Amino acid sequence: MSPILSGSIRMIMGCLRHKQGSIMTLNQEECAMSKPVTITPGTLFFKTSLPFYLNRVAESFELEFHAHDFMEIAYIDEGAGFHYVNEERMPVSKGDLFLLPIGVSHVFRPKSLRPEQPLVVYNCIYKQEQVAAELASMPGFASLARASRLLQLTPSTDDSENAPRYLRDRSGAFGELLRAMHLEFVQRRVGYVARLYALFAELAVQLERHSEPDATKPALLRERDDDPIQEAIRVADASFAEPLTAVALAERLNVSVRHFHRLFRGATGRSFTDYVQLRRIERACEWLADTRWPVQDIAGRVGYQDAKFFQRLFKKKTGHSPREYRRLHRK
């Protein structure tokens, strides 16, 4: 979903109400919804026979309210903001995933104009017919009937399955898959096409297994999860580099530490320590690939002052030392 730059200065000036210090206050509904819907064609992205296109972008106020003639998966990887979908607006944060069928009008907006607080989104768009045809012969894929309908690989007569859907990625599985798909798409190493299909199939498996209390209702009509443990997960996502402790978060939720650990594992499928470590290592992987910062600096930025411990943990989680990972994945 590459930005369509049209009238960006007029749009930004028209959306700004007033300035308080360095933070702009925005009339977000008016900014997102006042302009006509722009149709974004798939021909802008699908230049080869490959039916996938992925990017990772920091959202701004330049992209207009738009619809597409292709299916899109959008995943919030960093920051917070708002997602305008058709006539609705909902707050978004790291770990939110959206399935956006053909014809759905939408746009993301960051919560702040500060460059150090970006709203970063992974976008995965694909040609449904071609992907469906290629995966039809994969053993077992036909059993993923509901995921296939939600991903628009097979038709559905259920309106709820043809509507835009929101999922909360509690375990981090969807984020891991989309990061891997994006890396394959960008680097295009030997076998990348096969791995893109394999990762997409795994995404379908995770989607089939994913369950929500109100999964029969269109996602954007459901109440967002107000379970207090979700607040702890959001804190862990947003503040992973800080010295987080289960004791402090348990006190914040007014529950015992033992009960907090049980709730956290039930919501994420991981222990609290493992979850925080995963977030830290994920960010370290991104910075190793995207920057030339020294390994010791990256260790400190993700919350580890002991560089040797960071290197041992990194190798345990990824199978490579930080320097090996950088050599293999540098863009």
C-alpha positions in Angstrom: 0.0 0.0 0.0 2.3 2.7 -1.2 1.2 6.2 -0.3 -0.8 8.1 -2.9 0.6 11.6 -2.6 -2.1 14.0 -3.6 -2.7 17.4 -2.0 -0.7 16.4 1.1 0.0 20.0 2.3 -3.7 20.9 1.9 -4.7 17.8 3.8 -2.4 18.4 6.7 -3.2 22.1 7.0 -6.9 21.3 6.8 -6.7 18.8 9.6 -4.7 20.8 12.1 -6.7 22.6 14.7 -4.1 24.0 17.0 -0.7 23.3 18.4 0.1 22.6 22.0 3.9 22.7 22.4 5.2 20.2 19.8 2.0 18.0 19.7 -0.6 18.8 17.1 -4.3 18.3 18.1 -6.2 16.8 15.2 -9.8 16.6 14.1 -9.3 13.1 13.0 -12.8 12.1 11.8 -12.9 15.2 9.6 -9.4 14.6 8.3 -10.0 11.0 7.4 -13.5 11.1 6.1 -14.0 14.4 4.4 -12.4 13.6 1.1 -13.7 11.3 -1.6 -12.6 7.7 -1.6 -9.6 7.0 -3.8 -9.5 3.7 -5.5 -6.0 2.1 -5.4 -5.6 -0.5 -8.2 -3.5 -3.6 -7.8 -1.6 -2.8 -11.0 0.4 -0.3 -9.0 2.0 -3.2 -7.0 1.8 -6.5 -8.9 4.5 -5.9 -11.5 5.5 -9.6 -12.0 3.8 -13.0 -11.8 4.3 -13.0 -8.0 0.8 -12.6 -6.4 2.2 -11.0 -3.1 3.3 -7.5 -2.3 4.5 -6.5 1.2 5.8 -3.4 2.8 6.4 -1.8 6.2 5.4 1.8 6.4 5.2 4.6 9.0 1.7 6.0 8.5 1.1 9.7 8.0 -1.5 12.2 7.0 -0.6 12.0 3.3 -2.5 8.9 2.3 -6.1 9.5 1.5 -9.2 7.6 2.6 -9.1 4.8 0.0 -10.3 1.4 -1.2 -8.6 -1.3 -3.2 -9.4 -4.0 -5.8 -7.3 -6.5 -3.9 -7.3 -8.2 -0.5 -5.1 -6.7 2.2 -3.8 -7.8 5.6 -2.6 -5.0 7.8 -0.7 -5.5 11.0 0.3 -2.8 13.6 3.9 -3.4 14.3 4.8 -0.3 16.3 3.1 2.7 17.9 -0.5 3.7 18.3 -3.1 5.6 16.3 -6.5 5.2 14.7 -8.0 3.1 11.9 -10.9 4.5 9.9 -12.8 1.7 8.2 -15.9 2.6 6.2 -17.9 4.6 8.7 -16.1 3.5 11.9 -13.1 4.6 13.8 -11.2 2.5 16.3 -7.9 3.0 18.2 -5.1 0.7 17.2 -1.8 -0.4 18.8 0.9 -2.9 18.3 -0.4 -6.4 17.7 -3.7 -5.4 16.0 -4.4 -7.2 12.8 -7.0 -6.4 10.1 -8.3 -8.4 7.2 -9.6 -5.9 4.6 -11.6 -7.3 1.7 -11.9 -5.8 -1.7 -13.9 -2.5 -1.7 -13.5 -1.7 2.0 -12.6 2.0 2.4 -10.0 2.7 5.1 -7.0 4.7 6.2 -4.6 4.7 9.2 -3.7 7.8 11.1 -0.9 8.1 13.7 -1.8 9.3 17.2 0.9 11.9 17.2 2.9 13.9 14.7 6.1 13.4 16.6 8.6 11.4 14.5 9.7 9.5 17.6 6.1 8.1 18.0 5.4 6.6 14.6 2.5 4.3 13.7 4.2 1.5 11.8 2.2 -1.0 9.8 3.0 -4.2 7.8 0.8 -4.5 4.7 0.4 -7.7 2.9 -1.7 -7.6 -0.3 -2.3 -10.5 -2.6 -4.2 -11.8 -5.6 -6.8 -14.1 -4.1 -7.5 -16.2 -7.2 -3.8 -17.0 -7.9 -2.9 -17.7 -4.3 -6.0 -20.0 -4.0 -5.1 -21.9 -7.1 -1.5 -22.4 -6.0 -2.4 -23.6 -2.5 -5.3 -25.8 -3.6 -2.9 -28.7 -4.1 -1.2 -28.3 -0.7 -2.0 -31.3 1.5 -4.4 -30.3 4.2 -5.0 -26.8 3.0 -8.6 -27.6 2.1 -9.3 -28.3 5.8 -8.7 -24.6 6.5 -12.2 -23.7 5.3 -13.0 -20.8 7.6 -9.6 -19.2 7.1 -9.9 -19.6 3.4 -13.2 -17.7 3.4 -11.9 -14.9 5.7 -8.8 -14.5 3.4 -11.2 -14.4 0.4 -9.6 -17.4 -1.1 -13.0 -19.1 -1.4 -16.4 -17.4 -1.6 -18.7 -17.1 1.4 -22.4 -16.4 1.7 -21.9 -15.3 5.3 -21.9 -11.5 5.5 -19.7 -11.6 8.6 -17.0 -13.4 6.7 -17.0 -10.9 3.9 -16.7 -7.9 6.3 -13.5 -6.3 7.5 -12.2 -8.1 10.5 -10.1 -7.2 13.5 -8.0 -9.7 15.5 -5.7 -9.2 18.5 -2.4 -11.0 18.1 -2.0 -12.1 21.7 0.7 -14.7 21.0 2.7 -12.7 18.5 2.3 -15.4 15.9 0.8 -13.2 13.2 3.5 -10.6 13.7 6.3 -13.1 13.4 4.8 -14.5 10.2 4.3 -11.1 8.6 7.9 -10.0 9.5 9.2 -13.2 7.9 7.1 -12.7 4.8 8.3 -9.1 4.5 11.9 -10.1 4.9 11.6 -12.8 2.2 9.8 -10.3 -0.2 12.5 -7.6 0.3 15.6 -9.8 0.1 14.4 -12.3 -2.6 16.9 -14.9 -1.7 16.9 -18.4 -3.4 13.6 -20.1 -2.6 11.7 -16.9 -1.5 8.6 -17.6 -3.6 8.2 -21.1 -2.1 8.7 -19.6 1.4 6.2 -16.8 0.8 3.5 -19.4 0.0 4.6 -21.5 3.0 4.4 -18.6 5.4 1.0 -17.5 4.0 -0.3 -21.1 4.5 1.0 -20.9 8.1 -0.8 -17.6 8.5 -4.0 -19.4 7.3 -3.4 -22.1 9.9 -3.0 -19.5 12.7 -6.2 -17.7 11.5 -8.1 -21.0 11.5 -7.0 -21.7 15.1 -7.5 -18.2 16.3 -10.7 -17.8 18.4 -12.4 -14.8 19.8 -15.4 -14.7 22.2 -17.6 -13.0 19.7 -16.1 -14.4 16.5 -19.5 -14.8 14.8 -19.9 -11.0 14.7 -18.2 -8.7 12.3 -15.0 -7.7 13.9 -15.5 -4.0 13.8 -18.9 -4.3 15.5 -17.4 -6.1 18.5 -16.2 -4.4 21.6 -12.5 -4.4 22.0 -11.2 -6.7 24.7 -11.4 -4.8 28.1 -9.9 -7.7 30.1 -7.3 -6.0 32.4 -4.6 -8.4 31.3 -4.8 -6.8 27.8 -3.5 -3.6 29.4 -0.5 -5.5 30.8 0.1 -6.8 27.3 -0.1 -3.3 25.8 2.4 -2.1 28.4 4.8 -4.9 27.6 4.5 -4.1 23.9 5.0 -0.4 24.3 7.6 -0.4 27.0 9.6 -3.6 26.4 12.9 -1.8 26.7 12.2 -0.6 30.2 12.8 -2.6 33.3 9.4 -4.3 33.4 8.6 -6.7 36.2 5.6 -9.1 36.8 5.4 -7.8 40.3 4.8 -4.2 39.2 2.2 -5.2 36.6 0.4 -7.5 39.0 0.2 -4.6 41.5 -1.2 -2.4 38.7 -3.9 -5.0 38.0 -4.5 -5.6 41.7 -3.9 -9.3 41.4 -1.4 -11.7 43.0 1.9 -12.3 41.0 1.0 -16.0 40.7 -2.5 -15.2 39.3 -0.9 -12.6 37.0 1.4 -15.2 35.5 -1.5 -17.5 35.0 -3.6 -14.8 33.2 -0.7 -13.7 31.1 0.2 -17.1 29.9 -3.5 -17.8 29.2 -3.8 -14.6 27.0 -0.5 -14.9 25.1 0.5 -18.5 25.2 3.9 -17.5 26.7 5.3 -16.7 30.1 5.7 -13.0 30.9 9.5 -13.2 30.8 9.5 -15.1 27.4 7.0 -12.5 26.0 9.2 -9.5 26.9 12.3 -11.3 25.7 10.6 -12.0 22.3 9.6 -8.4 21.9 13.2 -7.2 22.7 14.8 -9.7 20.3 12.4 -8.9 17.5 13.3 -5.2 17.8 17.0 -6.1 18.0 16.6 -8.1 14.8 15.1 -5.1 13.0 17.8 -2.7 14.1 20.6 -5.2 13.2 19.2 -5.5 9.7 18.3 -1.8 9.2 21.0 0.2 11.0 24.8 0.2 11.5 24.5 0.7 15.3 27.0 -1.3 17.3 25.7 -4.5 18.8 26.3 -3.2 22.4 24.2 -0.1 21.6 21.4 -2.2 20.3 21.5 -4.4 23.4 21.1 -1.3 25.6 18.3 0.1 23.4 16.2 -3.1 23.9 16.7 -3.2 27.6 19.9 -5.2 28.2 22.9 -3.5 29.8 24.8 -6.8 30.0 26.0 -7.3 26.4 27.2 -10.8 27.0 23.8 -11.9 28.3 22.1 -10.2 25.3 24.3 -12.1 22.9 23.6 -15.5 24.6 19.9 -14.8 24.6 19.9 -13.6 21.0 21.6 -16.8 19.8 19.2 -18.9 21.8 16.2 -17.2 20.3 17.4 -16.9 16.7 20.1 -19.5 16.2 22.7 -16.9 15.3 24.9 -14.4 17.1 23.9 -10.8 16.5 26.8 -10.3 14.1 25.9 -13.4 12.2 22.3 -12.2 12.0 23.4 -8.8 10.7 25.6 -10.4 8.0 22.7 -12.6 6.8 19.9 -10.1 6.9 21.5 -6.6 6.3 19.3 -4.8 3.7 
